Amino acid sequence: MAVELKPLPPVDAIAAFEARKGDLVETFSWQEFWQEEHATSLTVAKSAGFDILKDISAAFEKALKEGRTPAEFARTLRPALEAKGWWGRKFVEDPLTGEVRPAQLGSARRLQTIFDTNMRVSYAAGHWANFERNRKARPFLRYVCILDERTRPAHRARHNLVLPIDHPYWDAWAPPCGWNCRCTLQSLSQRDIDRLLAEGEDLRFEPPEDTFRNFVNSRTGEVVRVPDGIDPGWAYNPGRAGYEARVNKAIAEKIADAPPELVAAAVEERVSSSAFERFVQRPEGSMPVMPIPPALAASLGVDARVALLSAETMTKQLARHPEMTIADYRLLPGFPAKATLAVVDGPLSVVLIRLAGGRWLHAVIKATKSRSAAFLTSYRFTSEERVRKLLDRDGVRIVVDRRKE
């Protein structure tokens, strides 16, 4: 008898979606929003200028809570989208280039994709919360495909793959692995594995070797390596990222009304933990790393009390700045209070510079477009000459200067 994949109580999926719905970001292209960013925010491509995200968010939340079908979701939503002009093919202006070109806005097919994608991502995050709760009793995950003519060959090749829940393979190969991906993960105990093997199930315990292709993000120009079989923008773990976003939201709500010193203490405790050390060694999800004092929050125009460090940024840090140690990263919670300089560099970015042990440290905090959250996007050593060049740039505004203290 095979292990049954029991339906997930929607409470976890709903909680995962609620961690995203507060940050609605208008975008022109799906490439503007990359991987883990979807765990903390909700966006729809070509939504800029149409004021439709609240309508889509509310309709999807109702569909999730009431178990509505894609057809019901579309039927409820279409009149509001048509009234706001977001329907059919229209000429729209690309805010990045100024080019005016035809684009598909709302349609029955697009609403199906929006519904399907958000439903699968929400349920993946809900499942991951369940995995975390039960990881002692069920420490393994099994990749499960729907085996029919629509299944992608690369996904089929991973059907019945069984690995520990903390195996790095799940960093990229965790469903959904692309648009309209129907694969899922199932938690197993050792007894489940033994029973499946006894029943003749062809379980696999070594992942297939990945091959990669280059993908150029046309919005940023960045070239990224994408595993073959995974759509660009999906080479991350949506379930774990959503779970981490929910945890971070809970932390943020817990300290929302706390005085700054308690916020700093809460972040300090998290960054000093063994969980943070594991995060630095093998990035997964995101971590709160720096308190945002009221003065800096006002400079950024954000309500967030804490800056997050995403797995994507941490991965880039490891590649670009291998000289940074765990001890350097554990300076982050005290950074704002001890910063030698803090400057506003553009509408969404604050640069903190600290002289520590004779060396300058440079940290960048950026707010999301909706200004409801903030992320640490860069952390490195720098030189005094580069500090001077930064201060000489047009538009840079100093908000903290302790050089003479």
N, C-alpha and C positions, 0 to 999 in steps of 0.2 A: 504494500500500500504506500503510495507516494505521500510525501509531506504536503499538506494542504497550504496554499497561500491564502490566509484568512483576510477578509476585508478589513481595512484599517478604519478604526473609528475616526470620523472626520475631525474630531477635536484637534488632533495634532496637525493635520493639513491646514485647518482654519487658522491655528496659531501661527503656523509658518507664513501663511499669506498675510496675516495681520502685521507681521514684522516687516513686510515690504510695502504695504499699501500707503503708509504714511509718507513715503518719498516718491512722488510722482514726477517723472522727468520727461519733458518733451524732447524728442530727438527727430532727426531727419533720416538717419540711416541706422540699421541694426548694428553696424560696425562701430558706432559711437559708444555703445554700451557693451562691455566685454566681460564675459564669464562671471566671476564672483560678484560683479556689480549687480547682477540680477537678483542676488540673494538679499540685497538691502533696499532695492528700489524697483519700481514698476515703470515700464516705458512701452511705447508702441511706435514703431518707425513711421515717419511722415506725420507725426502728431503735432509737431510744432505749429503754433498759431491757430489751432482749431478748438482748444479748450474742451477736449474730449476725454482726457484721462480719468477724471473723476467719474464720468458716466460709465466708462469701461470697468473701472475698479469696483464701483458699486454693483454693477450687473454681475460681474464675475463672483464677487463675495456672496451675493444672494444665491447664485447658481451652486456655489460650493456648499453653502450651508443647507440649502434645500434639496440638493441632489438633482438639480435641473440638467436637462440634456443640452447639447450644443445648439440644437434647433430652437429650444426655448430661450437660451441665452441670446441668440441672434435676433429672434422675434421681439424680445424685450428691448434690445439695444438699438435696433435699426432706426426707429423713428427719431430718436434723439440725435443720432449721428447724421441722418439726412437733414435734420433741421439746422445743424451747425455746418453743413456743407461738406462733411467728411464722408463722401460716398461716391463711388464710381471713379472713372479716370479723369484727372484734372491736371492742369498745368500748375506746378508748384516751384517755388524758388529755393534752390539749395543755399542755405545761409553760409556755408563754407566757401562756395565759389561764386555765388550770385547768379549762377546759371538757372534759367527757367526751362523746365522740361516736363513732359507728361509723366504721370506716376499713378499707380493704382492706390486709391485710398480705401474706403470701406467697400466690402463685398461679402457675400455669404461665405466664400472660400477663406477670406482673410479672418473673418470672425471665428471660423472653425479652427484656424491655426492659432489664433490668440487664445481661444478657449482651451484647446488641446495642450498647448505649451504651458500655460499657467497652471492648468490642472495637474499635469504630470510633474512639474517642478514643485508645486505645493505638496503633492502626495509624496514625492521623493524626500522632501524635508521632513514630512511627518513620519515617514518610515524610518528615517535616520534617527529621529528622536526616540523611536521605539527600539532601534538597534542599541543605542547608547544605554537605555534603561535596562536592557536585558543582556548586555554583552558578557557578563560573567557566566550566565547559563547557556547563552547561544553566541559563542565568540567567532563564528564563521559566517561568511556571506557567500551566497550562490548566485551567479549570473543566470537569469532565466529569460529566454526568448519565447515569443509566439512563433512557432515554426510553421510558416506558410510561405506562399510565393512572394509576399511583400517583405520578408525578412532580409536584411542586408547580409551579404556573405560574411563580412567581417564580424558582424554581431552574432551570426549563426556559429561562427568559429569559437565564440566564447560562451556559448550555451553550456550550462552545467560546470562552468569554472567555479571552483570553491577555494577561497583564500581567507585568512584571518581578517577580521574587521579592520585592523590597523595596517594591513598590507599596503605599501605604496602604490600598487597597481590600481587601487580604487581612486587614487588622486585624479586620474583622467578617465578611466573606464568604469564610470558609475552612471547608470542610466538616469534620465534620458541622455543619449549620446548624440543627439542631433534632432533636427526638425522631424516631427511625427514618429520618433523612436518609441516603440511600444515595450521595450525591454524593461526589466525591473530587477531588483535585488531581493533576496530572501534570506533571512537569518536561520542558521542551523546550529544545533548542538552536536556534540560528538556522537551521541546516540542516533540522531537523525541521519548523520553521514553513514554510520555503520548499517542502519536499516536500509537506506537507499542502495548502498553497495550490495547488500544481501539480496535485494530485489532485482539486481541486474542493471541498475541505473549507471550510465557511463559518465561518472563524475571525473573531472580533471583537476589536478592539483598544481599544475605548472602553467602559467599564462602563456599564450602565444607570443612570439617575439614581435614587437612593434616595428613597423616601418613608418617613415614620416614623409611629409611633403611641405614645401614652403607655401605660406599664404601671406599675401600683402594686404594689410588693412588700408583700404583706399582713403579712409578718413584721417588716419594718423601717419601713413607711410611706413609703419612698423612692419617688419617681416617676422613672422612667427612660425615655428615648427608645429605642425598639426599631425597627430597620429592618423594614418590611413584608416578609414572606417568611421572616423568621428568628424562631424561637421565643424567648420571653423566657428569658434566661440563657444563650443560645447566640451572642450577638452579640460574639464574640471569636474568636481563632484558636487552636483546641484543639491543633493540631499544634505550632505555635510555642511555645505556653505549656508544653506537655509537654516539648518539646525543651529549653527554658530551665530547666525544673524539673530535668531530668536533668543539665544542665551545672552548675546550682547545687548539686545533690547531690554531684556529683564534686568540686566546690570544697570543699564542707563536709567530705567524707570526707578530702580531702587535708590539711586543716588541723585535723582532729578532735583530734589529739594534740599539736598545735603549741602552743608557749607563747603567751600573750596578745599579746606584741609582734609575733610573726610573723603571727598572725591579723589584727591591725590593719594590718600592712604589706600583706598580700594584698588586703584590702578597699580600702585606700588606692590600690593599683595599679589595681584594677578601676574605681574611681570617677574616677580621674584620666585614664582612657583616652578615646579618641574614641568608643568604643562607648557609654560612659555618656552622653556628650554627645548622641549620636543618640537614646538612650533618653529623655532629658529632652525633646528636641524632638518626638519622635514615639514615645510609649511602646509597647513590644512586649515581651511576656514579663515578666520580672522581673529585678531586679539586687540583688546583695548590697551593702548600703550602710553597715552599721554593725556593728562587732564588739560582741559581748555579753560583757563581763567576767564572771568567775565570780560576783562579788557580785550583779550584776544578774540573772544566770541563776538564782541561788538565790532571788532575790526573786520571779521569775516562775515558778520551778519548772520550767524548761525545760532540755533538754540542748543546744539549739541554740547554736552559737558565733557566729552571724552573723544579723542582722536583714535581711530582704529588703524591697525596695520593688516592689510589683506594678505592672503597667501600668495597672490600674484606678485604683489610688490616685494614680499619677502623673498620669493624665488629670484626676482631680478636683483635684489640686494646681494644674495649669495653669489650670483654670477658676476656682478659688476664691482662689488666691494668685498671681496673675500677677506680683506684685512680687518674688517669689523668683527669683534669678538662678542660673546654673550655678555661679557662685562660691559662693553660699550652699549649694547642694546638695553641693558638694565639701568642705564643712566636716563632713559627716556622719561620715566614718570616725574623726575625732578627737573627736567629740562626747562619748562616755562618759568619756574620760580628762580632758576639759576642762570637763565639766558643772559649773555652779555648784551646781545642786540635782538630785537624783534622788528621785522620790517614787513610792510604790506607790499606785495609784488603782484599787482593785478587785482581784479575784483574778487577772486576766489582763493587767493594764496597768501599765506603768511610764512615767512622764513625766520627761523630761530637760529641764532648763532651763539655758541658758547665757547669760551676759552677754558679748556680743561687740561691741566698738566702741561701747559705750554703749547698745546695744539688746539686748533679751531675745529669745532664740530658744527655741521651744517644740517639742519632738519627742515623739511618743507611740509606744511599742513595745507591741504586743499579741501575746500568745501565742495559738496556735490552741487549740481546746478540748481537744485531746489533749496539748497542751504539748510537742509534738515539733518545732515550728517557731515562728518569731516574725517579725512583719512591722512595718515602719514604716507607721503608718496616718495620721499627720498631722505636718506640719512647717511652721511659720509663725513670724512675728514676734509678740510679745505685749507687754503693758505690765506695769510693776511692780505696778500695782493688781490686774491679773488674777492675777499670781503670788501676791499676798497672799491673794486670795479662794480660790485653789486650796488653799493651805496651811491655810486656816481651815475647809475642808470636813470633815465628819465622815468618819472612816474612812481619810483620807489619812495615809500613813506615810512619813516622811522616811528614806531610806537613805543618801543622800550630801548633805552640806552643807558647801560650801566658801566660804560668804559672808564668813567672817572670816579666810580665808587671805590 
